[in-house]
Amino acid sequence: FGIGSEALDVGPDGRIAYADREGRLRIAESPNQAPIGAALTDDAVAAAALAPSESAAVVVFADDDEVGSVELVDLDDGARMPLAEGGANPGWLP
């Protein structure tokens, strides 16, 4: 998918979530062809997991060498729904 790209997850349907060389999230429908057009996110991502039954991914955004927010990203339109403000300071721990 290009020099500097990093695979993040492979979904049950064969789609591949990866970060391009600038760290932005992209989804490939096949391992044989990289997607064209704009990335799904403008912000750099640190990790991603594709949802098994919907067109979405849970994405951890990078924030200046720290783990940033955890968000649900709609793969069809790029809409983002925050799940946790900052992964480095998780609010769910006692």
Secondary structure, DSSP 8 states (H G I E B T S, - for coil): --TT-EEEEE-TTS-EEEE-TTS-EEEESBTTB---S--S-SS-EEEEEE-SSSSEEEEEEEETTEEEEEEEEETTT--EEEEES-TTS-TT--
